[in-house]
């Protein structure tokens, strides 16, 4: 299927996650993304575990073509400039100052192509007291305040996924889309700057609103307590997530679904405000009930009631989930030379159409000869 960005040409010089994630999102919306890598080893994320085609690299670089170019070499830099001259978007997530040293700074590239939307992703911004610090996902989660509202201070542990990296890439893609819309009116490009610190602080907008509106410093326990959300362990050591929110009928439906009249009659739990006040005690009471049946049995029982719930699935269980299968969430990786043969498709459905396949992340310089030949013979962006 052709996406809404069909015909948009993106040049991505991204490494690890933030830049490549941004490029991946644009590719899944239909843009033609060409990734420029360092000759020899390519994006360092290629060798995150072993070899030069890690599962981590594959995740954020599908649906792209690539070329290895050394921008310190005059002839290869000229090839890069030709690609820039016909690109709509350029993405980089170098440390501040590195793009200028590589002849890929904003002023130079927009001098070549005034219509270019230039996206610069950093850890803490392009200026300021932290500008020289190295930044990674865990650092941004901590500095932004996000970790403080999701982590148990008595048993602090990082979340599994690289959330700050991915969220920054998604925010960057959103900013690029806005700049492209504006360019449709003005004909001029934009310089977009976004940092992991800014993206994650915005992602935590609700806790900041509580701080500024109420004067409260939010804690990690606040959100589940106020939302009446619980993770409950079952007889077979499975986990069930429940989110009762503020709608009273969900509480009534849960009580009916678990035969929990003894819980409902407890004066500590008779109103929502009391259930919030006695959150830990209610979690313990519900936990005693949920330990009496297996996860599958609770899924069956709660499916008969109007209760917001879900089993806490492992990723292999999601692949077999009926709703995920109904949505065609997992699709084949076509023409994969190595690596994964299946992937999560992009989440977008346009006019009832959704992707039915993805193209694999490229091997090192896989499209290099093709792209270099295009530039030499046509002096234009490859079709």
N, C-alpha and C positions, 0 to 999 in steps of 0.2 A: 504494500500500500504506500501511496505517496502521502507524506505528512505535510502539515501547514508550512513548514520551513523548506519545502522542496525548492531548489534553486538558490538557496542561501549557502554561501561558501565560507567555511570556517577553517582557519589555520590555528592549530593548537600546539603550543610548545609547553605542554604540561608534564609534570612529574608527580609520582606518588598518587595522591587521590584528588585534591581540590580541583586542580586544572583539568585532569582527565575526566572527573565526574561531570564537570560543567560541559565539556565537549561531548560526553556520552549522552547527556540530556538533550542537547541540541541535535545530535545525530538521531536520537529516537523520535524527535519531532520532525525529522525529514531532512535536516541539513546535511550537506556533503562535508565531512570533517576529514582533513588531512593533518595527521600528527607528525610534527618535526622532531626527530630524536637525535641524540648524540651518536655519531658513528662508532661502531664497535659494540658497546654494551647497551645502548639505548636508554630508555627510562629506567632509573634505578629500581623501580618497583617490579620490573621484570624478574629480578633475582632476589625477591623478598625471602624466598626459602632456598630453592636450588634452581640452577639453570637460568634461562632467560625467557621463561614463559610461565611465570607463577600463576596460580589460580587467582591471586589478588590482582595481578595486572590484567588478566582476562576479564575480570568483573567490570572494570571501569573503562575498557578500551575497545569494546565490541562496536561493530558498525562503523569503523573508521578505516581509512587508508593511512599509509605512513611513508615517510622518506627520511633517510639519514643525511643530514647536512651539517658540515662544519662551518659555522658562520665566521670563523677566523680566517678561512680560506677565501680569497677574493672571488674566484669563479663560483664557488658554492654559495657565497653570499649573494651574488648576482641572481642565481636561480631562486633563492629565497625571496629576493626583492620582487621578482616577477610574480611569484605566488601572492605576495602581499598586495601587489598592485591590483589584483583581481579578486581579492578576498573581501568578504563583507564583515568578517569578525576575526579578531586575533585574540588568543587567550594565552597568558603565561602566569605561572605561580612561582617565579624565582624570588629569592630574597631581594629586598629593595636594593637597587643599584646594579644588580647582575644583568638585567636586560640591556641597560645602556652599554655595559662592557661587552655584551655580545652583539652590539649593533642592532638590537631589537627593542630599543626604547620607544616610548610613545611619540616623542617629537619626530624622530626619524621615520617611523612607519607611517604616521599620519601625514608626514611630508610627502611620502610616496603615494599615499592613497587618502585623500581628505575625507572620503566617505567611510573610512574604516571605523568600526566600533572596536576600540582597544580595551581589553579587560585585563586588569592587573590584580592578582590575588596574592595576599600576604598574610602573615600571622597576626601582626599588630598594627598594620597601617604602613604607609610609605614614609612617615616622619614620626618623631616623638622619642621619648626616652627609651623605649623598648625596641627601636627599629633594628638594632644590630643583633638582637637575640634570635636564636634558632627557635622555630615554632613547630610543634607537632600537635596532633589531635588531643592528646591527654593534657597538654599544657593549656590549650585554648579552652577546654572544658573546665579546667580549674580556675583560670583567670577570669573567665566570663561570669562566674557565679553559678553556672549551670550545675556543676557537680554538687554544689552545696544543697540543691533542692531535689536531688535524686539519690544521693548516697546516704546510707546509714552511718552516722559519725562514729557509732560504737563498733562498726565492722566495715570500715571504708574499703570499697572495691570499685574498680572501673567497670563501666558497662562494656559489654563485649564488642559491639561494632564501633568503627571509627566515626562516630556521629558528627563531631565537629567538622571533620574533613568533608563528609558527604553533604552536610547541611550547607556549608560554605559554597560548595560547588553548585548546589541547587539554587541558592540565593544569587550566585553569580550568573547562572543561566537566566534567572528571572530578570535581573538587571539588564542583561544583553537584549532580551526580548523587548523590554521597554525602550531601549535605545534604538532598536531596529524600527519600532513603530514610529518613534519621533523622526528618525531619518527619512521615513516615507513621506513626512510632511515637509521637512527642511532640506533634505538632500545632503545633510552634513553628518559626519561621524561623531562619536562621543568617546571620551576617556572615562571608563568605569573603573573605580577602585573599590575593592571590598576586602575586608580582613576577617580572619577567623574569630577574632575577639568581637567585632561588631555583629557578625552573623549569629554567634551563639548568645550574645546578650539579647539580641532581638528575638531569638528563638525562645528565650526565657522571659518574654514580655509580660506574662501574667504575674510571676513573682515580683518583677519590678513594679508593676502596677499596684500590687499589694503594699510594697514598701512605700511608694510615693503617696498613695491614697489613704492608707491606714496607719502608716508609721511602723508596721510590723516587718521584722526580718524573717522571711519565710524559711521553714525547715523542710527537710525531705518528707517528713511525716504529715505535713499539712494537706497536701493535695489528696492523697488516698483517704485521709480521715474525713475531709469535707465532702469529697465525692462519694464517700461510702463504698470504697473499692477494696476488695479483699483478694488475696491469693490463698487458696485453701488446699491442703494436702488430702489426698484420697487414700483409701484402704491399700491400694497397690502402689503407693508412692507417686502417683500422678499429681498434677496440679490443675486446679480450676480457677480461672479469673472471673470475678463478679464485679459489676459496676452498677450500683443502685441509683446513683445520682440523687436528684431532689424530688423525683416523682414518686409519690407514695404507693402507686399501684405496683411498682417493681418490688417493693418490700413485701407487699401482700402476696404477690405472685411467687416470690422466693419462699415465703413461709409455707404456702400451699404446696409448692414443689418438693419441699424437703420434710413435710410433715412436722413443721416446727412450731406448733402452737405453744409449746412450753417456753420457747424463746420469745414469742410475741407477747406472752402474758407477763413476762418479766418486767417490772416497773422501770428498770434501767433502760429498756429498749422501746418504750411505748410511743415515743415521738422521735422524729428525725433528729431534733436538737439533742435529745438525750442519747440517741445512738451515736451521734458525733462525740458527745462528752465521754461516753463509755466505749469508745471505738475498740480498744484493746480487749476489753471483756467480751464484747460482741464477737470479735474475731475468734476468741477462744471458744465461745459457745458454738459458733458455726463450724469451727474446726473439729469439735467433737462429733458433730453430725456427719461431716463429710468424710471422716475416717471410717465410717461404717459401710461405705460402698466403693466400688472401683471407679476409676475415671470414666470408663465407657458407660457404666451404669448411671453415673451422674449426668453425663452428656445426654443420654436417652431420656432421663427423667426431666431435666431442665428444658430440653427441646420441646416438651409438651406445654410449657408455660411461657408467659411473656416476660422473660427475665433476660437482661443484658449479661451474657456470660460467654465464655469460650474456654475450651481446654487450652492449657499452655503447651502448645505443640512444639516438638523439636522440628528442625527444618525438614527432615526426611518425612515426618508426618504431614507437613503442609503439602508436600508434593502429591500425597495420596488423598488430600482432603477433597470432599465432593464439591464444595463451592469453588475452590481453587481450580479444580479440573473443569468445572462448568465454565469458568471465565477464561479457560485456555491460558492460565497464568504462566505455565512452563512450556517453552517452545524449543524446537530443535535449533542447534547451531549449525548452519548449512556450510558445507565445504570446509569443515574444520580439519586442519592438517594434523593437529595434536590438541591435547587439552580437553576441556569439557565438550560434551556432545549435546548438552541441554542447558538452558538458561532461563532466568526470569525475564519475561518480556517487559518492555516499557509499559507504564501504567495507564497510557492514554488510549481512549477510544473516541474516534471521530466519526460522526455520522454512522454509528453502529459498526464501524470497522476497527479492528485492532490488529497488531502485528501477529503474524503466524510463524515467524522465524527471526533469528538474528544472525548477522554475519560475525564470524569470529574475530577476536582481537588479532591484529597483524603480527606476524613474526618480525624479527629485526629486519628492517629495510625491505620488507616483503614487496612493497609497491615502488621501491626506490628507482629501479631502472625505468619503469613505466612513467613515473612522474618526471624524472630528469629528461627523458626523451620528449615528453610533452613540451616541457619548457624550452628545450633546445630547438625543436622543430616548429612549434606553433607560437611560442612566446605567449601562452595563455593558460588559464586554469584548465586542468584536465576535465574532460566531460565524463 
